[in-house]
Amino acid sequence: CIFAEGKICISGEGQLFVNGNKKCGIASDDYLHLLGGFVHVNAHAQKGKAVYGKDNIIIGGGVLRTYTDGDAGKGLSSDSLLTVTGGLIKAITTGNAIWDDAEQDYSSCCAIKSNWDMNILGGKIYCLSTGSGGKGISAGNLSIENEKQKYNGTLTIANADIYVRTGGKRIPEVKHEDSHGNIDEAASSPKGIKSVGKMILNSGNIYVRCSGGAAAEGIESKKTIDINGGKVRTYCVDDGMNAEGCYINGGDVLICSTENDGFDVSFLFMNDS
């Protein structure tokens, strides 16, 4: 509905209502910067994106509300960076994960998504994803270099209030194991907050609830999670926090799982100072 080859800047005290029925609501092939105003964007298409920025999405103020009901849709989506320093964001997705023939994997909905670094350094964020395999916040990407997996992108959170809830189930719901107990089929699991690379939690308040059933995990990193301060609360069916390793140097952390692990990590270091 609104597209620019270059930058999009939204500011002032006005109101903007956008309905994207085919692809994106607001899209820039450069970056999008929200400084003020009230912006409400709906996206209804399969794989539709309410707000898209190829290089960056920057939220510094104002109110942004997105509603995405198409399967594999995204609320805020950046092919590169995403930065939040202020304002209020409410992002809702209700679609389900679908099979992607090109990727030979499932593509799921996500309220806030970046393919590289994401920095949430202020503001208030509310995310709800109700469909199968749905994600609240997801950063980074996985690539293959010299036949080895490389985990790209860092998620950093500080001075922000974040509330995430997912209600969807894993797709497929039942895991199929071979005769050796290995699971090699593609799948998409609901996650509250996910970083493919490292995750750093410095301060602020983070509340995550994942109630969809088996494989509904709260906070996940394929590398390490560093908790240096702030309040962290996760309430999940599956793992409350899942990572390669976790360093806790401060903060107030409560992890609750009803059917699996609270912490699912290879190593855990706690600094008692």
C-alpha positions in Angstrom: 0.0 0.0 0.0 2.9 2.4 0.8 6.2 1.7 -0.9 9.5 3.5 -1.3 12.7 2.5 -3.1 14.4 4.8 -0.5 13.7 5.7 3.1 10.4 6.1 4.8 10.1 8.4 7.8 6.9 8.8 9.8 6.6 11.5 12.4 4.2 14.1 13.9 0.9 13.6 15.7 -1.3 12.2 13.0 -2.9 8.8 12.4 -2.3 6.4 9.6 -4.4 3.3 8.9 -3.2 0.8 6.3 -4.7 -2.4 5.0 -2.3 -4.7 3.0 -4.4 -7.3 1.1 -1.7 -8.7 -1.3 1.8 -8.4 0.1 3.0 -5.6 2.5 1.2 -2.8 4.3 4.2 -0.4 4.4 7.5 -1.4 2.7 10.9 0.2 2.1 13.8 -1.1 0.0 16.0 1.0 2.3 14.9 1.6 5.9 11.8 2.7 7.7 12.0 5.1 10.7 9.0 5.8 13.0 9.4 8.8 15.2 5.9 9.7 16.2 2.2 9.4 15.4 -0.3 6.5 15.5 0.2 3.9 12.8 -2.0 0.8 12.5 -1.2 -1.7 9.8 -3.1 -4.9 8.8 -1.6 -7.6 6.5 -3.9 -10.3 5.2 -1.9 -12.2 2.5 -0.1 -15.5 2.9 3.5 -14.6 3.8 2.4 -11.0 4.0 4.3 -8.4 6.1 2.6 -5.5 7.9 5.8 -3.4 8.1 8.9 -4.3 6.0 12.3 -2.6 5.8 15.0 -4.2 3.7 18.0 -2.7 5.5 16.6 -1.6 8.8 13.5 -0.8 10.8 14.0 1.9 13.4 11.3 2.6 16.0 12.1 5.7 18.1 8.7 6.9 19.2 5.0 6.9 18.4 2.6 4.0 18.5 2.7 1.1 16.0 0.1 -1.6 15.9 0.2 -4.5 13.5 -2.2 -7.3 12.9 -1.3 -10.1 10.5 -3.7 -13.0 9.8 -2.1 -14.6 6.8 -0.2 -17.9 7.2 3.5 -17.4 7.6 2.9 -13.6 7.9 5.1 -11.1 9.8 4.3 -8.0 11.8 7.6 -6.1 11.6 10.1 -7.7 9.3 13.6 -6.6 8.3 16.0 -8.4 6.0 18.9 -7.0 8.0 18.7 -4.9 11.2 15.9 -3.9 13.5 16.3 -1.2 16.3 13.8 -0.1 18.9 14.7 2.9 21.2 11.3 4.1 22.3 7.6 4.1 21.5 4.9 1.5 21.9 4.6 -1.6 19.7 1.7 -4.0 19.6 2.1 -6.8 17.1 -0.3 -9.7 16.6 -0.1 -12.7 14.3 -2.8 -15.4 14.0 -1.8 -17.4 10.9 -0.2 -20.9 10.9 3.2 -22.2 9.7 3.2 -23.5 6.1 5.6 -25.7 4.1 8.1 -23.8 1.9 9.1 -25.8 -1.1 12.1 -23.6 -1.9 13.5 -23.8 1.6 12.4 -27.3 2.2 11.3 -26.2 5.6 8.3 -24.7 7.4 7.8 -20.9 7.3 6.0 -19.6 10.4 4.5 -16.3 11.6 6.5 -13.9 13.7 5.4 -10.7 15.3 8.8 -9.0 15.2 11.6 -10.5 12.9 15.1 -9.5 11.8 17.5 -11.6 9.7 20.6 -10.1 11.4 21.1 -8.0 14.6 18.2 -6.8 16.7 18.6 -4.1 19.3 15.7 -3.4 21.7 17.0 -0.5 23.8 13.8 1.1 25.1 10.0 1.4 24.6 7.2 -1.0 25.3 6.5 -4.1 23.2 3.5 -6.5 23.3 3.6 -9.5 21.0 1.0 -12.2 20.5 1.3 -15.2 18.1 -1.5 -17.7 18.2 -0.9 -20.0 15.1 1.1 -23.2 14.8 4.9 -22.7 15.1 4.4 -18.9 15.7 7.2 -16.7 17.2 7.0 -13.6 19.2 10.4 -12.0 18.6 13.1 -13.6 16.4 16.5 -12.4 15.3 19.3 -13.7 13.1 19.8 -16.4 10.4 21.5 -19.7 9.9 24.0 -20.1 7.0 26.3 -22.8 5.7 30.0 -22.0 5.2 32.5 -24.7 4.4 29.9 -27.3 5.2 29.5 -25.9 8.7 26.6 -24.1 10.2 27.1 -20.5 11.1 24.7 -18.7 13.5 24.4 -15.0 12.5 22.9 -12.1 14.4 22.8 -10.9 18.0 19.7 -9.9 20.0 20.4 -7.3 22.6 17.7 -6.0 25.1 18.0 -3.2 27.6 15.7 -0.6 29.2 12.6 -2.1 27.5 9.3 -3.6 28.8 8.6 -6.7 26.7 5.5 -8.9 26.9 5.3 -12.0 24.6 2.8 -14.7 24.4 2.4 -17.6 22.0 -0.4 -20.1 21.9 0.3 -22.3 18.9 1.5 -25.8 18.7 4.5 -27.5 17.1 4.0 -28.5 13.4 4.0 -31.4 12.9 2.6 -32.0 16.3 4.1 -35.5 16.7 7.8 -36.2 16.3 8.7 -39.1 14.1 11.9 -41.0 15.1 13.8 -43.5 13.1 15.1 -46.8 14.4 18.0 -45.1 16.1 15.9 -42.5 17.9 16.9 -39.6 15.6 14.5 -37.0 14.5 15.4 -35.7 11.0 12.2 -34.3 9.8 11.6 -30.6 9.3 9.5 -28.9 12.0 8.5 -25.5 13.3 8.1 -24.9 17.1 6.5 -21.9 18.8 9.0 -19.7 20.6 8.6 -16.6 22.7 11.9 -14.9 22.1 14.5 -16.5 19.7 18.0 -15.5 18.6 19.9 -17.6 16.1 23.1 -16.1 17.4 24.0 -14.7 20.8 21.4 -13.1 23.1 22.3 -10.3 25.6 19.8 -9.2 28.3 21.1 -6.1 30.1 18.1 -4.5 31.8 14.4 -4.0 31.5 11.4 -6.3 32.1 10.8 -9.4 30.0 7.7 -11.6 30.4 7.2 -14.6 28.2 4.3 -17.1 28.2 4.2 -20.1 25.8 1.1 -22.2 26.4 0.6 -24.1 23.1 1.8 -27.6 24.1 4.9 -29.7 23.5 7.9 -27.8 22.1 6.5 -24.4 23.1 9.7 -22.8 24.4 10.2 -19.4 26.1 13.6 -17.9 25.4 16.1 -19.6 23.0 19.5 -18.9 21.5 21.5 -21.3 19.3 24.6 -19.8 20.9 24.8 -18.3 24.4 22.5 -16.1 26.6 24.1 -13.4 28.8 21.9 -12.1 31.5 23.5 -9.0 33.1 20.4 -7.4 34.7 16.7 -6.7 34.6 13.7 -8.9 35.4 13.1 -12.1 33.3 10.1 -14.3 33.7 9.2 -17.3 31.4 6.2 -19.6 31.9 6.2 -22.4 29.3 5.1 -25.9 28.5 8.5 -26.9 27.1 11.9 -25.5 28.0 11.8 -22.1 29.8 15.2 -21.1 28.5 17.2 -23.1 25.9 20.8 -22.2 24.8 24.2 -23.6 24.1 25.2 -21.9 27.4 24.1 -19.2 29.8 26.0 -16.6 31.9 24.0 -15.0 34.7 25.9 -11.9 36.0 22.9 -10.2 37.6 19.2 -9.6 37.3 16.1 -11.3 38.7 15.4 -14.5 36.8 12.4 -16.9 37.2 12.0 -19.8 34.7 9.0 -22.1 34.8 8.3 -25.2 32.7 5.3 -27.4 33.2 6.4 -30.4 31.1 10.1 -30.2 30.4 13.3 -28.3 31.5 13.5 -24.9 33.2 17.1 -24.4 31.9 18.1 -26.5 29.0 21.8 -25.5 28.5 25.1 -27.2 28.0 26.7 -25.0 30.7 25.5 -22.4 33.2 27.8 -19.9 35.0 26.4 -17.7 37.8 28.5 -14.7 39.1 27.7 -14.4 42.8 29.0 -10.8 43.0 
